[in-house]
């Protein structure tokens, strides 16, 4: 019988959490690099360049790929011949591993988990508890998979109870456009088919732990009906033209995974979960010999892509002297380099401001002629003024947009992905603008932030209002003062264009 010491499991999980926070899986980098090389959309290619550059910077600096360092999923396959040398339950052991991983002083990760989920929604401060799944199998080892899943992609999870005769492909093609770009494509789709509702969802999540192999599959060709289905969905989703960050382009997904299970004759449960540009997972096996430390990748695994601001093609913007007339002059798809003072705020800050205004109170900061950045940064270490600080999904702030533009003096916003019709209507009404930063490039974005201080709602932690001092922060005009959205025009331009089958090198 194999004996697993409790500290072996705890230390291995803690190490894995740190590892995946700054190292992309090598298969993801390889697939993204190929997509970058064949991309023809300038906006999508620029976004991929930022993601690839960010990834290498994180590997070198050992800092998080994304400011949203995720909610942790731990999957354990425990051999029947294993005994744990502990008095604690497995949830407690895994939570301790998460706690140590997230509170590591050399690379502290953002605490994003709130308890309870309905009423208090209070931050647990250490990102526990993790979401634990356990399976008992034959053998005398423990297989462990650890994944950190960001809210932007997790929130786009879908479940449908299809009729047995319904087409899975049709459902996917109808559903993916409704997901928008808040899940930060290009990534992958995990699909679970069969079982019951909860089984389908779990299979979809499991499939995201598999290595990307679509490139190799396209070269050799499918051998099974399931592989044929994977390729069909891959090609048809990419033909939608959504592209990197939803800006329009050839690649929306790098791979499609499908897991299946027996189901009831009257049922066809189908779940789909996307993995974002910050895909993070690791696999290791405990055999009783001690904790496991994952092998570091070589920096040579990353392509020679080094994004830098395009000073010739981008418009410099002085945020300290921003005017409504300037904002109204920006054009859809135009690239800007922002410099000066910028305020931040997310869901909780917006809700608190709403409550204050409803009571006749003034907000704690003056938003007049200011720009707000939707972000919850990672805490800084060493000489940093702020940790990785990429944008959060902007649609969550849509219901607050009219309030902010009408009552606070705010004139522009920065975030991630598209805006919904309610927000776009307000933007056009107030001659405002919405700018997009690249999701999945959080460490790169933080390099443009030269100063940061909390100016309100400090008790909200990472959701507090900061004032950033930025220099040449890159953004794209995603919605202009007339209400034109590049997340609508871009995909329309690229819809129907094919990536093509990869060619085997001579």
DRENKOL-75144 format. One record per residue (C-alpha): y, z, x; residue number from 0. Coordinates in pm, whole numbers, padded with zeros to 5 digits, always signed. Each point is the difference from the previous one (the first is absolute). Layout:
# DRENKOL-75144
{r {Y, Z, X}, NUM}
...
This chain:
# DRENKOL-75144
{r {+00000, +00000, +00000}, 0}
{r {+00347, -00093, +00125}, 1}
{r {+00254, +00280, +00002}, 2}
{r {+00366, -00096, -00040}, 3}
{r {+00247, +00266, +00105}, 4}
{r {+00300, +00040, -00227}, 5}
{r {+00249, -00056, +00284}, 6}
{r {-00171, -00329, +00090}, 7}
{r {+00076, -00137, -00346}, 8}
{r {+00349, +00148, -00010}, 9}
{r {+00104, -00124, +00344}, 10}
{r {-00148, -00345, -00058}, 11}
{r {+00193, -00044, -00325}, 12}
{r {+00322, +00128, +00158}, 13}
{r {-00038, -00243, +00290}, 14}
{r {-00079, -00289, -00234}, 15}
{r {+00312, +00069, -00208}, 16}
{r {+00218, -00013, +00307}, 17}
{r {-00179, -00311, +00126}, 18}
{r {+00044, -00202, -00318}, 19}
{r {+00363, +00103, -00036}, 20}
{r {+00097, -00214, +00300}, 21}
{r {-00289, -00242, +00063}, 22}
{r {-00063, -00287, -00237}, 23}
{r {-00365, -00109, -00020}, 24}
{r {-00057, -00285, +00247}, 25}
{r {-00141, -00226, -00272}, 26}
{r {+00318, +00036, -00204}, 27}
{r {+00220, -00093, +00296}, 28}
{r {-00216, -00304, +00077}, 29}
{r {+00018, -00127, -00359}, 30}
{r {+00374, +00068, -00030}, 31}
{r {+00067, -00177, +00331}, 32}
{r {-00180, -00311, -00129}, 33}
{r {+00196, +00014, -00324}, 34}
{r {+00324, +00029, +00198}, 35}
{r {-00084, -00308, +00208}, 36}
{r {-00064, -00221, -00304}, 37}
{r {+00279, +00134, -00223}, 38}
{r {+00262, -00260, -00093}, 39}
{r {+00236, +00214, -00206}, 40}
{r {+00279, +00122, +00232}, 41}
{r {+00055, +00320, -00201}, 42}
{r {-00370, +00088, -00008}, 43}
{r {-00044, -00084, +00366}, 44}
{r {+00291, +00225, +00093}, 45}
{r {-00151, +00284, -00206}, 46}
{r {-00337, -00042, +00173}, 47}
{r {+00174, -00001, +00339}, 48}
{r {+00161, +00333, -00084}, 49}
{r {-00335, +00146, -00113}, 50}
{r {-00180, -00118, +00316}, 51}
{r {+00280, +00123, +00226}, 52}
{r {+00007, +00333, -00180}, 53}
{r {-00377, +00034, +00037}, 54}
{r {+00011, -00043, +00377}, 55}
{r {+00296, +00236, +00036}, 56}
{r {-00195, +00266, -00190}, 57}
{r {-00308, -00051, +00217}, 58}
{r {+00214, +00040, +00311}, 59}
{r {+00207, +00294, -00127}, 60}
{r {-00272, +00166, -00208}, 61}
{r {+00223, +00031, -00303}, 62}
{r {-00083, -00083, -00363}, 63}
{r {-00030, -00363, -00107}, 64}
{r {+00158, +00092, -00333}, 65}
{r {+00218, +00290, -00108}, 66}
{r {-00238, +00046, -00293}, 67}
{r {-00286, +00150, +00197}, 68}
{r {-00205, +00008, -00317}, 69}
{r {-00231, +00216, -00201}, 70}
{r {-00328, +00047, +00188}, 71}
{r {-00333, -00125, -00130}, 72}
{r {-00309, +00141, +00175}, 73}
{r {-00339, -00156, -00071}, 74}
{r {-00308, +00188, +00122}, 75}
{r {-00353, -00140, +00008}, 76}
{r {-00205, +00307, +00080}, 77}
{r {-00355, -00040, +00118}, 78}
{r {-00257, +00217, -00177}, 79}
{r {-00107, +00130, +00342}, 80}
{r {+00345, +00149, +00075}, 81}
{r {+00108, +00361, -00020}, 82}
{r {+00363, +00111, +00037}, 83}
{r {+00055, +00313, +00209}, 84}
{r {+00276, +00145, -00218}, 85}
{r {+00074, +00245, -00278}, 86}
{r {+00265, -00229, -00149}, 87}
{r {-00042, -00284, -00248}, 88}
{r {+00047, -00362, +00107}, 89}
{r {+00331, -00039, -00184}, 90}
{r {+00143, +00290, +00203}, 91}
{r {-00131, -00143, +00328}, 92}
{r {+00142, -00345, -00068}, 93}
{r {+00332, +00147, -00114}, 94}
{r {+00023, +00195, +00325}, 95}
{r {-00053, -00324, +00193}, 96}
{r {+00277, -00164, -00202}, 97}
{r {+00228, +00298, +00055}, 98}
{r {-00045, -00009, +00377}, 99}
{r {+00041, -00375, +00008}, 100}
{r {+00324, +00000, -00197}, 101}
{r {+00157, +00298, +00176}, 102}
{r {-00070, -00125, +00352}, 103}
{r {+00325, +00083, +00187}, 104}
{r {-00021, -00312, +00220}, 105}
{r {-00006, -00229, -00302}, 106}
{r {+00071, +00191, -00323}, 107}
{r {-00076, -00209, -00307}, 108}
{r {+00192, -00003, -00326}, 109}
{r {-00121, +00245, -00262}, 110}
{r {-00015, -00195, -00326}, 111}
{r {-00256, +00187, -00212}, 112}
{r {+00133, +00196, -00299}, 113}
{r {-00180, +00267, -00206}, 114}
{r {-00020, +00028, -00294}, 115}
{r {+00026, -00366, -00103}, 116}
{r {+00155, +00056, -00345}, 117}
{r {+00244, +00289, +00001}, 118}
{r {+00108, +00165, +00326}, 119}
{r {-00074, -00300, +00228}, 120}
{r {+00062, +00223, +00300}, 121}
{r {-00063, -00134, +00349}, 122}
{r {-00297, +00170, +00164}, 123}
{r {+00170, -00053, +00341}, 124}
{r {-00319, -00102, +00183}, 125}
{r {-00123, -00298, -00206}, 126}
{r {-00299, +00190, -00136}, 127}
{r {-00216, -00018, -00196}, 128}
{r {-00173, -00322, +00096}, 129}
{r {-00199, -00208, -00248}, 130}
{r {-00363, +00062, +00096}, 131}
{r {-00302, -00211, -00096}, 132}
{r {-00352, +00111, +00097}, 133}
{r {-00327, -00189, -00003}, 134}
{r {-00339, +00143, +00103}, 135}
{r {-00214, -00255, +00184}, 136}
{r {-00309, -00015, +00215}, 137}
{r {+00040, +00087, +00367}, 138}
{r {+00122, +00273, +00228}, 139}
{r {+00362, -00100, +00068}, 140}
{r {+00332, +00015, -00187}, 141}
{r {+00189, -00326, -00038}, 142}
{r {+00371, +00060, -00047}, 143}
{r {+00267, -00243, -00117}, 144}
{r {+00360, +00116, +00001}, 145}
{r {+00280, -00199, -00162}, 146}
{r {+00369, +00073, -00057}, 147}
{r {+00116, -00182, -00312}, 148}
{r {+00370, -00054, -00060}, 149}
{r {+00149, +00040, -00346}, 150}
{r {+00145, -00352, -00011}, 151}
{r {-00342, -00163, +00008}, 152}
{r {-00195, +00273, -00178}, 153}
{r {+00238, -00022, -00296}, 154}
{r {-00097, -00364, -00050}, 155}
{r {-00367, +00085, -00066}, 156}
{r {-00135, -00169, -00311}, 157}
{r {-00299, +00059, -00228}, 158}
{r {-00124, -00217, -00285}, 159}
{r {-00301, +00026, -00225}, 160}
{r {-00072, -00371, -00037}, 161}
{r {-00237, -00158, -00247}, 162}
{r {-00322, -00119, +00165}, 163}
{r {+00104, -00364, -00047}, 164}
{r {+00351, +00046, +00144}, 165}
{r {+00091, -00159, +00333}, 166}
{r {+00068, +00235, +00290}, 167}
{r {+00202, -00272, +00174}, 168}
{r {+00222, -00053, -00303}, 169}
{r {+00062, +00374, -00028}, 170}
{r {+00092, +00028, +00368}, 171}
{r {+00237, -00299, -00015}, 172}
{r {+00166, +00142, -00311}, 173}
{r {+00024, +00350, +00148}, 174}
{r {+00117, -00056, +00358}, 175}
{r {+00345, -00139, -00099}, 176}
{r {+00059, +00311, -00212}, 177}
{r {-00045, +00215, +00311}, 178}
{r {+00319, -00134, +00155}, 179}
{r {+00051, +00051, +00373}, 180}
{r {+00020, +00379, +00006}, 181}
{r {-00348, +00010, +00156}, 182}
{r {+00145, -00172, +00311}, 183}
{r {-00195, -00323, +00039}, 184}
{r {-00154, -00152, +00199}, 185}
{r {-00293, +00237, -00035}, 186}
{r {-00338, -00011, -00164}, 187}
{r {-00148, +00042, -00345}, 188}
{r {-00292, +00234, -00062}, 189}
{r {-00191, -00075, -00320}, 190}
{r {-00275, +00202, -00166}, 191}
{r {-00207, -00153, -00280}, 192}
{r {-00255, +00181, -00214}, 193}
{r {-00122, +00350, -00060}, 194}
{r {+00245, +00195, -00212}, 195}
{r {+00377, +00027, +00022}, 196}
{r {+00003, +00267, +00271}, 197}
{r {-00278, -00173, +00197}, 198}
{r {+00190, -00330, +00004}, 199}
{r {+00312, +00169, +00135}, 200}
{r {-00194, +00187, +00269}, 201}
{r {-00174, -00322, +00109}, 202}
{r {+00336, -00175, +00025}, 203}
{r {+00132, +00278, +00223}, 204}
{r {-00319, -00004, +00211}, 205}
{r {+00032, -00374, +00055}, 206}
{r {+00338, +00050, +00167}, 207}
{r {-00178, +00182, +00283}, 208}
{r {-00190, -00315, +00099}, 209}
{r {+00103, -00220, +00292}, 210}
{r {+00198, -00313, -00079}, 211}
{r {-00220, -00306, +00053}, 212}
{r {+00154, -00270, -00220}, 213}
{r {+00089, -00214, +00301}, 214}
{r {-00360, -00005, +00118}, 215}
{r {-00128, -00050, -00355}, 216}
{r {+00219, -00306, -00054}, 217}
{r {-00122, -00154, +00326}, 218}
{r {-00373, +00046, -00065}, 219}
{r {+00017, -00047, -00376}, 220}
{r {-00138, +00221, -00279}, 221}
{r {-00369, +00087, -00016}, 222}
{r {-00005, +00195, -00327}, 223}
{r {+00167, -00025, -00342}, 224}
{r {+00197, +00316, +00085}, 225}
{r {+00140, -00161, +00314}, 226}
{r {+00091, -00308, -00206}, 227}
{r {+00186, +00228, -00240}, 228}
{r {+00184, +00172, +00284}, 229}
{r {+00119, -00334, +00138}, 230}
{r {+00102, -00128, -00343}, 231}
{r {+00214, +00307, -00069}, 232}
{r {+00146, -00008, +00353}, 233}
{r {+00108, -00362, -00028}, 234}
{r {+00131, +00022, -00355}, 235}
{r {+00196, +00322, +00058}, 236}
{r {+00164, -00149, +00306}, 237}
{r {+00081, -00314, -00199}, 238}
{r {+00214, +00218, -00229}, 239}
{r {+00262, -00019, +00277}, 240}
{r {+00095, +00369, -00011}, 241}
{r {-00005, +00023, +00380}, 242}
{r {+00091, +00273, +00246}, 243}
{r {+00213, +00270, -00168}, 244}
{r {+00008, -00218, -00312}, 245}
{r {+00253, -00237, +00155}, 246}
{r {-00211, -00311, -00055}, 247}
{r {-00246, -00139, +00251}, 248}
{r {-00351, -00114, +00080}, 249}
{r {-00170, +00337, +00049}, 250}
{r {-00006, +00283, -00251}, 251}
{r {-00348, +00132, +00079}, 252}
{r {-00186, -00004, +00330}, 253}
{r {-00337, +00080, -00156}, 254}
{r {-00171, +00082, -00328}, 255}
{r {-00287, +00248, -00018}, 256}
{r {-00232, +00042, -00299}, 257}
{r {-00256, +00276, -00060}, 258}
{r {-00230, +00001, -00303}, 259}
{r {-00231, +00233, -00192}, 260}
{r {-00226, -00027, -00306}, 261}
{r {+00182, +00039, -00329}, 262}
{r {-00052, +00031, -00374}, 263}
{r {-00086, -00318, -00191}, 264}
{r {+00320, +00032, -00202}, 265}
{r {+00224, +00064, +00300}, 266}
{r {+00163, -00160, +00300}, 267}
{r {+00225, +00262, +00165}, 268}
{r {+00223, -00154, +00267}, 269}
{r {+00231, +00197, +00229}, 270}
{r {+00238, -00142, +00260}, 271}
{r {+00184, +00198, +00266}, 272}
{r {+00225, -00160, +00263}, 273}
{r {+00031, +00110, +00359}, 274}
{r {+00348, -00046, +00142}, 275}
{r {+00142, -00121, +00330}, 276}
{r {-00051, +00355, +00128}, 277}
{r {-00375, -00002, -00062}, 278}
{r {-00140, +00315, +00162}, 279}
{r {-00363, +00103, +00020}, 280}
{r {-00259, +00112, +00255}, 281}
{r {-00378, +00047, +00008}, 282}
{r {-00205, +00235, +00216}, 283}
{r {-00338, +00175, +00002}, 284}
{r {-00070, +00367, +00070}, 285}
{r {-00344, +00061, +00149}, 286}
{r {+00026, +00364, +00106}, 287}
{r {+00111, -00075, +00356}, 288}
{r {+00363, +00101, -00059}, 289}
{r {+00326, -00138, -00137}, 290}
{r {+00069, -00373, +00011}, 291}
{r {+00305, -00155, +00160}, 292}
{r {+00067, -00361, -00095}, 293}
{r {+00034, -00265, +00268}, 294}
{r {+00354, -00115, +00056}, 295}
{r {+00063, -00372, -00039}, 296}
{r {+00144, -00211, +00280}, 297}
{r {+00361, -00112, -00033}, 298}
{r {-00129, -00347, +00083}, 299}
{r {-00146, -00007, -00355}, 300}
{r {+00353, -00055, -00133}, 301}
{r {+00152, -00350, +00000}, 302}
{r {+00306, -00077, +00210}, 303}
{r {+00244, +00040, -00288}, 304}
{r {+00322, +00186, +00072}, 305}
{r {+00241, -00003, -00292}, 306}
{r {+00370, +00045, +00076}, 307}
{r {+00311, -00036, -00217}, 308}
{r {+00128, -00355, -00038}, 309}
{r {+00370, +00051, +00068}, 310}
{r {+00083, -00367, -00052}, 311}
{r {-00161, -00034, -00341}, 312}
{r {+00076, +00348, -00138}, 313}
{r {+00325, +00133, -00144}, 314}
{r {+00127, +00327, +00152}, 315}
{r {+00108, +00254, -00262}, 316}
{r {+00222, +00303, +00065}, 317}
{r {-00117, +00264, -00246}, 318}
{r {+00297, +00225, +00078}, 319}
{r {+00238, -00252, -00154}, 320}
{r {-00221, -00157, -00263}, 321}
{r {+00169, -00152, -00306}, 322}
{r {-00122, -00128, -00335}, 323}
{r {+00139, -00343, +00089}, 324}
{r {-00218, -00013, +00313}, 325}
{r {-00308, +00102, -00195}, 326}
{r {+00069, -00266, -00264}, 327}
{r {+00020, -00269, +00271}, 328}
{r {-00353, +00049, +00132}, 329}
{r {-00247, -00278, -00076}, 330}
{r {-00369, +00028, -00101}, 331}
{r {-00226, -00008, +00307}, 332}
{r {+00288, +00059, +00240}, 333}
{r {-00084, +00228, +00294}, 334}
{r {+00239, +00282, +00081}, 335}
{r {+00032, +00247, +00286}, 336}
{r {+00133, +00330, -00129}, 337}
{r {+00205, +00237, +00215}, 338}
{r {+00175, +00324, -00096}, 339}
{r {-00064, +00293, -00234}, 340}
{r {-00269, -00034, -00266}, 341}
{r {-00122, +00254, -00257}, 342}
{r {-00365, +00039, -00100}, 343}
{r {-00174, +00108, -00318}, 344}
{r {-00333, -00033, -00181}, 345}
{r {-00148, +00095, -00339}, 346}
{r {+00060, +00375, +00010}, 347}
{r {+00360, -00033, +00124}, 348}
{r {+00082, -00257, -00267}, 349}
{r {-00147, +00222, -00272}, 350}
{r {+00203, +00297, +00123}, 351}
{r {+00320, -00207, +00006}, 352}
{r {-00076, -00119, -00354}, 353}
{r {-00039, +00360, -00117}, 354}
{r {+00326, +00103, +00169}, 355}
{r {+00199, -00283, -00157}, 356}
{r {-00146, +00082, -00341}, 357}
{r {+00141, +00353, +00039}, 358}
{r {+00342, -00132, +00101}, 359}
{r {-00049, +00099, +00364}, 360}
{r {+00092, -00216, +00297}, 361}
{r {-00271, -00125, +00241}, 362}
{r {-00012, +00193, +00328}, 363}
{r {+00110, -00308, +00197}, 364}
{r {+00252, -00274, -00070}, 365}
{r {-00166, -00337, -00054}, 366}
{r {+00326, -00194, -00045}, 367}
{r {-00028, -00340, +00172}, 368}
{r {-00316, +00121, +00172}, 369}
{r {-00349, -00142, +00042}, 370}
{r {-00318, +00198, -00067}, 371}
{r {-00332, -00043, +00179}, 372}
{r {-00319, +00087, -00187}, 373}
{r {-00191, +00184, +00272}, 374}
{r {-00186, +00321, +00080}, 375}
{r {-00016, +00014, +00382}, 376}
{r {-00248, +00163, +00234}, 377}
{r {+00135, +00301, +00191}, 378}
{r {+00129, -00082, +00350}, 379}
{r {-00164, +00103, +00329}, 380}
{r {+00133, +00025, +00352}, 381}
{r {+00320, -00212, +00036}, 382}
{r {-00023, -00168, -00342}, 383}
{r {+00277, +00050, -00255}, 384}
{r {-00246, -00089, -00275}, 385}
{r {-00363, -00098, -00018}, 386}
{r {-00134, -00325, -00149}, 387}
{r {+00222, -00081, -00298}, 388}
{r {-00115, -00306, -00189}, 389}
{r {+00098, -00071, -00362}, 390}
{r {-00179, +00131, -00305}, 391}
{r {-00083, -00202, -00312}, 392}
{r {+00328, -00069, -00177}, 393}
{r {-00126, -00052, -00354}, 394}
{r {-00045, +00376, -00033}, 395}
{r {+00380, +00025, +00010}, 396}
{r {+00057, -00272, -00260}, 397}
{r {+00055, +00244, -00286}, 398}
{r {+00275, +00174, +00200}, 399}
{r {+00182, -00317, +00110}, 400}
{r {+00244, -00029, -00291}, 401}
{r {+00092, +00367, +00034}, 402}
{r {+00062, -00027, +00374}, 403}
{r {+00205, -00321, -00022}, 404}
{r {+00199, +00105, -00308}, 405}
{r {+00069, +00366, +00077}, 406}
{r {-00005, +00066, +00376}, 407}
{r {+00190, -00287, +00162}, 408}
{r {-00310, -00130, +00180}, 409}
{r {+00026, -00374, +00075}, 410}
{r {-00323, -00101, +00178}, 411}
{r {-00361, +00111, +00053}, 412}
{r {-00271, -00051, +00261}, 413}
{r {-00372, +00034, -00067}, 414}
{r {-00337, -00171, -00005}, 415}
{r {-00133, -00283, -00216}, 416}
{r {+00136, -00134, -00326}, 417}
{r {+00221, +00151, -00270}, 418}
{r {-00089, -00009, -00369}, 419}
{r {+00204, -00165, -00275}, 420}
{r {+00184, +00322, -00096}, 421}
{r {+00125, +00052, +00356}, 422}
{r {+00088, -00369, +00047}, 423}
{r {+00204, +00005, -00321}, 424}
{r {+00197, +00300, +00130}, 425}
{r {+00049, -00159, +00342}, 426}
{r {+00147, -00314, -00158}, 427}
{r {+00209, +00202, -00246}, 428}
{r {+00164, +00201, +00278}, 429}
{r {+00016, -00282, +00258}, 430}
{r {-00217, +00207, +00229}, 431}
{r {-00282, -00110, +00232}, 432}
{r {-00347, +00110, +00096}, 433}
{r {-00117, -00044, +00358}, 434}
{r {-00359, +00007, +00121}, 435}
{r {-00133, +00150, +00323}, 436}
{r {-00354, -00080, +00112}, 437}
{r {-00269, +00238, -00116}, 438}
{r {-00251, +00062, +00279}, 439}
{r {+00269, -00004, +00271}, 440}
{r {+00111, +00363, -00020}, 441}
{r {+00009, +00081, +00372}, 442}
{r {+00186, -00323, +00075}, 443}
{r {+00256, +00080, -00270}, 444}
{r {+00050, +00350, +00141}, 445}
{r {+00112, -00151, +00330}, 446}
{r {+00318, -00113, -00180}, 447}
{r {+00076, +00356, -00117}, 448}
{r {+00217, +00173, +00261}, 449}
{r {+00089, +00313, -00196}, 450}
{r {-00147, +00191, -00295}, 451}
{r {+00092, +00318, -00183}, 452}
{r {-00091, +00154, -00335}, 453}
{r {+00307, +00011, -00225}, 454}
{r {-00150, +00115, -00331}, 455}
{r {-00314, +00133, -00170}, 456}
{r {-00157, +00133, +00320}, 457}
{r {-00265, +00179, -00206}, 458}
{r {-00149, -00338, -00093}, 459}
{r {-00132, -00049, +00354}, 460}
{r {-00053, -00367, +00078}, 461}
{r {+00163, -00083, -00338}, 462}
{r {+00330, +00166, +00098}, 463}
{r {+00318, -00207, +00023}, 464}
{r {+00072, -00096, +00361}, 465}
{r {+00291, -00175, +00158}, 466}
{r {-00117, -00253, +00256}, 467}
{r {+00217, -00159, +00266}, 468}
{r {-00153, -00344, +00053}, 469}
{r {+00060, -00282, +00246}, 470}
{r {-00120, -00353, -00082}, 471}
{r {-00254, +00106, -00262}, 472}
{r {-00167, -00322, -00122}, 473}
{r {-00011, -00070, -00375}, 474}
{r {-00025, -00299, -00232}, 475}
{r {+00206, -00055, -00314}, 476}
{r {-00273, +00026, -00263}, 477}
{r {+00222, +00010, -00314}, 478}
{r {+00354, -00130, +00016}, 479}
{r {+00299, +00087, -00218}, 480}
{r {-00094, -00274, -00247}, 481}
{r {-00348, +00147, -00050}, 482}
{r {-00194, -00265, +00193}, 483}
{r {-00317, +00153, +00145}, 484}
{r {-00179, -00148, +00302}, 485}
{r {-00316, +00167, -00124}, 486}
{r {+00011, -00244, -00290}, 487}
{r {+00130, -00312, +00177}, 488}
{r {-00214, +00038, +00316}, 489}
{r {-00346, +00009, -00160}, 490}
{r {+00095, -00286, -00233}, 491}
{r {+00086, -00213, +00303}, 492}
{r {-00330, +00073, +00176}, 493}
{r {-00238, +00009, -00297}, 494}
{r {-00285, -00248, +00027}, 495}
{r {+00028, -00051, +00376}, 496}
{r {-00328, +00047, +00184}, 497}
{r {-00069, +00189, +00321}, 498}
{r {-00285, -00230, +00095}, 499}
{r {-00335, +00077, +00158}, 500}
{r {+00021, +00130, +00358}, 501}
{r {-00109, -00240, +00269}, 502}
{r {-00249, +00110, +00263}, 503}
{r {+00158, -00017, +00345}, 504}
{r {-00152, -00258, +00234}, 505}
